[in-house]
Amino acid sequence: MPLSEHEQRLLEEMERNLYKNEADVMNTADFRRAPNYTAIAVGVLMGLVGLVTMVVGVSLDITLIGVIGFGVLFAGVMVAVAIPGAPSDGTQASAPSKPRATSPPGSSSFMDRLNDRWERRERGEGL
């Protein structure tokens, strides 16, 4: 069942907004961070203490100690994998980065190619 003109316009508008928002997020987000070795070491130690506490609690059949051990283990993992606050390259995190390169005007977008394939399939043509 083909889309109506109104539905096609809405779909195209949503696609444009998605691409625009994705580019904004990728430009403002700073995903390159230096590892915080102190936090990793503290997290690993907390995890080991929590694991030992949990095993002791289970072996002594004391549920409260096992639950506390699990909590310490979980907290240790969270501390070890926490994202550090400082950027790795010394620049401010809010500094805008270069926008992504766009495709040449003659090339079609991923969604256009998918639409073309769908239309060919509807007409019974091969891919």
ChimeraX attribute file (.defattr): number of C-alpha atoms within 10 A of each C-alpha:
attribute: neighborCount
match mode: 1-to-1
recipient: residues
	/A:1	4
	/A:2	9
	/A:3	9
	/A:4	9
	/A:5	9
	/A:6	9
	/A:7	11
	/A:8	12
	/A:9	12
	/A:10	12
	/A:11	13
	/A:12	14
	/A:13	11
	/A:14	12
	/A:15	13
	/A:16	12
	/A:17	12
	/A:18	12
	/A:19	11
	/A:20	11
	/A:21	12
	/A:22	11
	/A:23	13
	/A:24	13
	/A:25	11
	/A:26	15
	/A:27	16
	/A:28	13
	/A:29	13
	/A:30	16
	/A:31	11
	/A:32	11
	/A:33	15
	/A:34	14
	/A:35	17
	/A:36	15
	/A:37	11
	/A:38	11
	/A:39	19
	/A:40	18
	/A:41	14
	/A:42	15
	/A:43	23
	/A:44	20
	/A:45	16
	/A:46	23
	/A:47	24
	/A:48	17
	/A:49	17
	/A:50	25
	/A:51	21
	/A:52	16
	/A:53	21
	/A:54	24
	/A:55	16
	/A:56	16
	/A:57	19
	/A:58	16
	/A:59	11
	/A:60	11
	/A:61	11
	/A:62	12
	/A:63	14
	/A:64	12
	/A:65	18
	/A:66	22
	/A:67	16
	/A:68	16
	/A:69	25
	/A:70	21
	/A:71	18
	/A:72	21
	/A:73	24
	/A:74	17
	/A:75	16
	/A:76	25
	/A:77	21
	/A:78	17
	/A:79	20
	/A:80	22
	/A:81	14
	/A:82	14
	/A:83	14
	/A:84	14
	/A:85	11
	/A:86	15
	/A:87	15
	/A:88	15
	/A:89	10
	/A:90	9
	/A:91	9
	/A:92	11
	/A:93	18
	/A:94	10
	/A:95	11
	/A:96	13
	/A:97	12
	/A:98	8
	/A:99	10
	/A:100	9
	/A:101	6
	/A:102	6
	/A:103	9
	/A:104	8
	/A:105	7
	/A:106	6
	/A:107	9
	/A:108	11
	/A:109	12
	/A:110	9
	/A:111	11
	/A:112	12
	/A:113	12
	/A:114	12
	/A:115	12
	/A:116	13
	/A:117	15
	/A:118	15
	/A:119	13
	/A:120	13
	/A:121	12
	/A:122	12
	/A:123	9
	/A:124	9
	/A:125	10
	/A:126	8
	/A:127	8
